[in-house]
């Protein structure tokens, strides 16, 4: 990252903190109350369906509040990495962030189970659980510990491995494989169970790392592979389907409390309705992109799925049970 980029991020985040103060107090010296401006930052590229969802949400909120609430959108990691954005949301420098559920496990360990390998059957099960009381305690803990509140979620997709160096047909082919993962402990444990070498890396740095061979491969949903153009620097698509990722939409708690009841309802409703549109788009893309990648020259592999599942399920649930709480895995899996 260049010095000019760092300076720009500091300026934007500093301005965001000032905006949060105005939003929270409703006071600007010498002026009538200004519209509340919320900064929503994401690491996803501007062409990802999630960003289209955020932009639709911003438009709907602006219209339904008569301009009283404005949402500014910062995609593509403009304001930092996943951890940077979560921390900035916690301290109020930005007001809204969308991230994979397991990223919030660094504050409330139970969140990481929502992105655990092989726990979900399909997108419908994810939606049922995330809209149930099962996650209420997690959310309350996040508010208490880090001043952030989950106000919605989206379906990010089913994750698959890609390789730029060799075909992968069974888990044995993963031995020593440098696999880029998010900076999350459950992802690391999964990669280690496969015999791979887990390599945490920001997604904004991943294309270059793949193109230069700094890592051998990565794992992400098909729409993310498409929007980040990873197919350009990877030869093999390995349909492991090992994780279904729910993406959480999280707001700074001070900002949330400063909004009026109607404004909160408008924001939550806009996120829910536009999130469903996004989910449908992701599912539609997942139904088409395997053929798209194949016609573009990628080799698509149907691996031995049980060879991937077995070592992970033999070790990971037991390893994290003390963090998640006894029986939580079984309750979610049965939902």
For each residue, the residues with C-beta under 8 A, 3 or more apart:
1: 5 6
2: 5 6
3: 6 7
4: 7 8
5: 1 2 8 9
6: 1 2 3 9 10
7: 3 4 10 11
8: 4 5 11 12
9: 5 6 12 13 78 79 80
10: 6 7 13 14
11: 7 8 14 15
12: 8 9 15 16 39 74 78 79
13: 9 10 16 17 79 80 88 93 94
14: 10 11 17 18 93
15: 11 12 18 19
16: 12 13 19 20 39 79 88 92 93 94 95
17: 13 14 20 21 91 92 93
18: 14 15 21 22
19: 15 16 22 23 37 39 95
20: 16 17 23 24 92 93 95 252 254 255
21: 17 18 24 25
22: 18 19 25 26 27 28 34 36 37
23: 19 20 26 36 37 38 95 255 258 259
24: 20 21 92 254 255 257 258
25: 21 22 258
26: 22 23 33 258
27: 22 33
28: 22 31 32 33 34
29:
30:
31: 28 34
32: 28
33: 26 27 28
34: 22 28 31 37
35: 67 68 69 70
36: 22 23 68 69 70 258 259 263
37: 19 22 23 34 70 71 72
38: 23 69 70 71 72 95 96 251 255
39: 12 16 19 71 72 74 79 94 95 96
40: 54 58 71 72 73 74 94 95 96 97 98
41: 74 75 78 79 80 85 88 89 94 96 97
42: 50 51 54 73 74 75 76 77 85 97 98
43: 76 77 81 82 85 99 202 203 204
44: 48 50 51 75 76 98 224 227
45: 48 51 75 76 227 228
46: 51 75 76
47: 51 227
48: 44 45 51 52 75 223 224 227
49: 52 53 223 278 281 282 285
50: 42 44 53 54 98 154 156 247 278
51: 42 44 45 46 47 48 54 55 73 75
52: 48 49 55 56 278 281
53: 49 50 56 57 154 274 275 277 278
54: 40 42 50 51 57 58 71 73 75 98
55: 51 52 58 59 73
56: 52 53 59 60 270 274 277
57: 53 54 60 61 71 267 270 271 274
58: 40 54 55 61 62 70 71 72 73
59: 55 56 62 63
60: 56 57 63 64 266 270 273 274
61: 57 58 64 65 69 71 266 267 270
62: 58 59 65 67 69 70 71
63: 59 60 66
64: 60 61 266 270
65: 61 62 68 69 262 263 266
66: 63
67: 35 62 70
68: 35 36 65 263
69: 35 36 38 61 62 65 259 263 266 267
70: 35 36 37 38 58 62 67
71: 37 38 39 40 54 57 58 61 62 96
72: 37 38 39 40 58
73: 40 42 51 54 55 58
74: 12 39 40 41 42 78 79 94
75: 41 42 44 45 46 48 51 54 78
76: 42 43 44 45 46 204
77: 42 43 80 81 202 203 204
78: 9 12 41 74 75
79: 9 12 13 16 39 41 74 84 85 88 94
80: 9 13 41 77 83 84 85 88
81: 43 77 84 85 202 204
82: 43 85 86 99 100 103 182 183 202 203
83: 80 86 87 103 106 183
84: 79 80 81 87 88
85: 41 42 43 79 80 81 82 88 89 94 97 99
86: 82 83 89 90 97 99 103 104 148 250
87: 83 84 90 91
88: 13 16 41 79 80 84 85 91 92 93 94 97
89: 41 85 86 92 93 94 95 96 97 148 250 251 252
90: 86 87 146 147 148 252
91: 17 87 88 147
92: 16 17 20 24 88 89 95 147 252 254 255
93: 13 14 16 17 20 88 89
94: 13 16 39 40 41 74 79 85 88 89 97 252
95: 16 19 20 23 38 39 40 89 92 251 252 255
96: 38 39 40 41 71 89 249 250 251 252
97: 40 41 42 85 86 88 89 94 249 250
98: 40 42 44 50 54 154 247 248 249 250
99: 43 82 85 86 103 104 247 248 250
100: 82 103 115 156 182 184 245 246 247 248
101: 104 105 111 112 114 115 153 245 246 247 248
102: 105 111 112 114 115 116 182 184 186 187
103: 82 83 86 99 100 106 111 182 184
104: 86 99 101 107 108 111 112 142 148 248 250
105: 101 102 108 109 110 111 112 113 184 185 186 323
106: 83 103
107: 104 111 141 142 145 146 148
108: 104 105 111 138 141 142 145 146
109: 105 112 320 323 324
110: 105 113 137 138 141 323 324 325 328
111: 101 102 103 104 105 107 108 114 115 138 142 248
112: 101 102 104 105 109 115 116 184 185 186 320 323 324
113: 105 110 116 119 186 320 324 328 329 332
114: 101 102 111 129 130 135 246 248 332
115: 100 101 102 111 112 184 186 243 245 246
116: 102 112 113 119 186 243 316 317 320 329
117: 186 190 242 243 312 316
118: 242 243 309 312 313
119: 113 116 329 332 333
120: 125 126 243 244
121: 125
122: 125 126 244
123: 126 127 155 244 279 283
124: 127 128
125: 120 121 122 128 129 335
126: 120 122 123 129 130 153 155 244 246
127: 123 124 130 131 153 155 279
128: 124 125 131 132 335
129: 114 125 126 132 134 135 332 335
130: 114 126 127 135 153 246
131: 127 128
132: 128 129 135 335
133: 136
134: 129 331 332 335
135: 114 129 130 132 138 139 150
136: 133 139 140
137: 110 140 141
138: 108 110 111 135 141 142 150
139: 135 136 142 143 149 150
140: 136 137 143 144
141: 107 108 110 137 138 144 145
142: 104 107 108 111 138 139 145 146 148 149 150 250
143: 139 140 146 147 148 149 253
144: 140 141
145: 107 108 141 142
146: 90 107 108 142 143
147: 90 91 92 143 252 253 254
148: 86 89 90 104 107 142 143 250 251 252 253
149: 139 142 143 250 251 252 253 256
150: 135 138 139 142 153 248 249 250
151: 249 250 251 256 267 268 271
152: 248 249 268 271 272 275
153: 101 126 127 130 150 246 247 248 249 275
154: 50 53 98 246 247 249 275 278 279 282
155: 123 126 127 244 245 246 247 278 279 282 283
156: 50 100 221 224 245 246 247 282
157: 220 221 222 223 224 244 245 282 286
158: 221 222 241 243 244 286
159: 219 220 221 240 241 242 243 244 245
160: 219 220 221 222 225 237 238 239 240 241 242
161: 168 179 217 218 219 238 240 242
162: 217 218 219 220 225 230 231 234 236 237 238 298
163: 166 167 168 177 216 217 234 235 236 238
164: 210 213 216 217 233 234 235 236
165: 177 213 216 217 235
166: 163 173 216 236
167: 163 173 236 238 299 301
168: 161 163 173 174 177 217 236 238 301 303
169: 173 301 303 304
170: 173 303 304 307 308
171: 174 194 195 304 307 308 310 311
172: 175 195 307
173: 166 167 168 169 170 177
174: 168 171 177 179 191 194 195 196
175: 172 195 196
176: 195 196 197
177: 163 165 168 173 174 194 195 196 197 216 217
178: 196 197 199 214 215 216 217
179: 161 174 191 194 196 197 198 199 215 216 217 218 219
180: 199 200 201 206 209 210 215 217 218 219
181: 184 187 188 190 191 198 199 200 201 218 219
182: 82 100 102 103 187 200 203
183: 82 83 200
184: 100 102 103 105 112 115 181 187 188
185: 105 112 188 189 320
186: 102 105 112 113 115 116 117 189 190 316 320
187: 102 181 182 184 190 191 198
188: 181 184 185 191 192 198 200
189: 185 186 192 193 315 316 319 320
190: 117 181 186 187 193 194 242 243 312 316
191: 174 179 181 187 188 194 196 197 198
192: 188 189 195 196 198
193: 189 190 311 312 314 315 316
194: 171 174 177 179 190 191 308 311 312
195: 171 172 174 175 176 177 192 311
196: 174 175 176 177 178 179 191 192
197: 176 177 178 179 191
198: 179 181 187 188 191 192
199: 178 179 180 181 215
200: 180 181 182 183 188
201: 180 181 205 206 209 215
202: 43 77 81 82 205 206
203: 43 77 82 182 206 224 228
204: 43 76 77 81
205: 201 202 208 209
206: 180 201 202 203 209 210 215 218 228 230
207: 210 211 228 229 230 232 233
208: 205 211 212 214
209: 180 201 205 206 212 214 215
210: 164 180 206 207 213 214 215 217 218 230 233 234
211: 207 208 232 233
212: 208 209
213: 164 165 210 216
214: 178 208 209 210
215: 178 179 180 199 201 206 209 210 218
216: 163 164 165 166 177 178 179 213
217: 161 162 163 164 165 168 177 178 179 180 210 234 236
218: 161 162 179 180 181 206 210 215 230 234
219: 159 160 161 162 179 180 181 240 242 243
220: 157 159 160 162 224 225 228 230
221: 156 157 158 159 160 224 225 245 282 286
222: 157 158 160 225 226 285 286 289 290 293
223: 48 49 157 226 227 282 285 286 289
224: 44 48 156 157 203 220 221 227 228 230
225: 160 162 220 221 222 228 230 231 234 237 289 293
226: 222 223 229 231 285 289 292 293
227: 44 45 47 48 223 224
228: 45 203 206 207 220 224 225
229: 207 226 232 233
230: 162 206 207 210 218 220 224 225 233 234
231: 162 225 226 234 237 293 296 298
232: 207 211 229
233: 164 207 210 211 229 230
234: 162 163 164 210 217 218 225 230 231 237 298
235: 163 164 165 298 299
236: 162 163 164 166 167 168 217 298 299 300 301
237: 160 162 225 231 234 290 293 294 298 299 300 301
238: 160 161 162 163 167 168 301 303
239: 160 290 300 301 302 303
240: 159 160 161 219 303 305 308
241: 158 159 160 305
242: 117 118 159 160 161 190 219 308 309 312
243: 115 116 117 118 120 158 159 190 219
244: 120 122 123 126 155 157 158 159
245: 100 101 115 155 156 157 159 221
246: 100 101 114 115 126 130 153 154 155 156
247: 50 98 99 100 101 153 154 155 156
248: 98 99 100 101 104 111 114 150 152 153
249: 96 97 98 150 151 152 153 154 271 275
250: 86 89 96 97 98 99 104 142 148 149 150 151
251: 38 89 95 96 148 149 151 255 256 267
252: 20 89 90 92 94 95 96 147 148 149 255 256
253: 143 147 148 149 256 257
254: 20 24 92 147 257 258
255: 20 23 24 38 92 95 251 252 258 259
256: 149 151 251 252 253 259 264
257: 24 253 254
258: 23 24 25 26 36 254 255
259: 23 36 69 255 256 263 264 267
260: 263 264
261: 264 265
262: 65 265 266
263: 36 65 68 69 259 260 266 267
264: 256 259 260 261 267 268
265: 261 262 268 269
266: 60 61 64 65 69 262 263 269 270
267: 57 61 69 151 251 259 263 264 270 271
268: 151 152 264 265 271 272
269: 265 266 272 273
270: 56 57 60 61 64 266 267 273 274
271: 57 151 152 249 267 268 274 275
272: 152 268 269 275 276
273: 60 269 270 276 277
274: 53 56 57 60 270 271 277 278
275: 53 152 153 154 249 271 272 278 279
276: 272 273 279 280
277: 53 56 273 274 280 281
278: 49 50 52 53 154 155 274 275 281 282
279: 123 127 154 155 275 276 282 283
280: 276 277 283 284
281: 49 52 277 278 284 285
282: 49 154 155 156 157 221 223 278 279 285 286
283: 123 155 279 280 286 287
284: 280 281 287 288
285: 49 222 223 226 281 282 288 289
286: 157 158 221 222 223 282 283 289
287: 283 284
288: 284 285 291 292
289: 222 223 225 226 285 286 292 293
290: 222 237 239 293 294 300
291: 288 294 295
292: 226 288 289 295 296
293: 222 225 226 231 237 289 290 296 298 300
294: 237 290 291 298 300
295: 291 292
296: 231 292 293
297:
298: 162 231 234 235 236 237 293 294
299: 167 235 236 237
300: 236 237 239 290 293 294
301: 167 168 169 236 237 238 239
302: 239
303: 168 169 170 238 239 240 307 308
304: 169 170 171 307 308
305: 240 241 308 309
306: 309 310
307: 170 171 172 303 304 310 311
308: 170 171 194 240 242 303 304 305 311 312
309: 118 242 305 306 312 313
310: 171 306 307 313 314
311: 171 193 194 195 307 308 314 315
312: 117 118 190 193 194 242 308 309 315 316
313: 118 309 310 316 317
314: 193 310 311
315: 189 193 311 312 318 319
316: 116 117 186 189 190 193 312 313 319 320
317: 116 313 320 321 329
318: 315 321
319: 189 315 316
320: 109 112 113 116 185 186 189 316 317 323 324
321: 317 318 324 325 326 329
322:
323: 105 109 110 112 320
324: 109 110 112 113 320 321 328 329
325: 110 321 328
326: 321
327: 330 331
328: 110 113 324 325 331 332
329: 113 116 119 317 321 324 332 333
330: 327 333 334
331: 134 327 328 334 335
332: 113 114 119 129 134 328 329 335
333: 119 329 330
334: 330 331
335: 125 128 129 132 134 331 332
